């Protein structure tokens, strides 16, 4: 058990029978009435951010979560299989808790957040940027654009990414996994 004095960004708590991470908090001491803590909580399962106000000093249940390094092995009908990078144990997780499954390649390193008490995976995060090879894109036409025009390109995992006209088939690009957008060309 902890109190609101222990709040810090990133702290995971159990609230309304769900796991939440403190996204933002502010301690408020009004001139009249008791002090309180205004927070923004991010649901670890759905990713939804909700505002909530706690009375100062109220007891909060802290949830123990761990971020563990895993390596993507393969996708099957019943989910995605990962191997722990240090213990070599394998786990199967559902696609719904992976932040960008369309950019997963075999052998890629990810971080899986696990609820330490129940050993259940909560969230799977790819690195912020991944390198992909363009397998198909239309050739770009020169000279007919006034601004930075984009075209569709299919990367090695089968996902479609919007890229600038100068990117050609066979080139490697960096993709932002948080937004699914083109970041830069890799040399």
Secondary structure as GFF3:
##gff-version 3
##sequence-region A 1 187
A	DSSP	beta_strand	2	3	.	.	.	ID=ss1
A	DSSP	three_ten_helix	4	6	.	.	.	ID=ss2
A	DSSP	beta_strand	12	15	.	.	.	ID=ss3
A	DSSP	beta_strand	18	28	.	.	.	ID=ss4
A	DSSP	beta_strand	36	43	.	.	.	ID=ss5
A	DSSP	beta_strand	49	55	.	.	.	ID=ss6
A	DSSP	beta_strand	59	62	.	.	.	ID=ss7
A	DSSP	beta_strand	65	76	.	.	.	ID=ss8
A	DSSP	beta_strand	79	84	.	.	.	ID=ss9
A	DSSP	beta_strand	90	93	.	.	.	ID=ss10
A	DSSP	three_ten_helix	95	97	.	.	.	ID=ss11
A	DSSP	three_ten_helix	101	103	.	.	.	ID=ss12
A	DSSP	beta_strand	109	115	.	.	.	ID=ss13
A	DSSP	beta_strand	120	126	.	.	.	ID=ss14
A	DSSP	beta_strand	129	137	.	.	.	ID=ss15
A	DSSP	beta_strand	150	155	.	.	.	ID=ss16
A	DSSP	beta_strand	160	164	.	.	.	ID=ss17
A	DSSP	beta_strand	172	176	.	.	.	ID=ss18
A	DSSP	beta_strand	181	186	.	.	.	ID=ss19
###
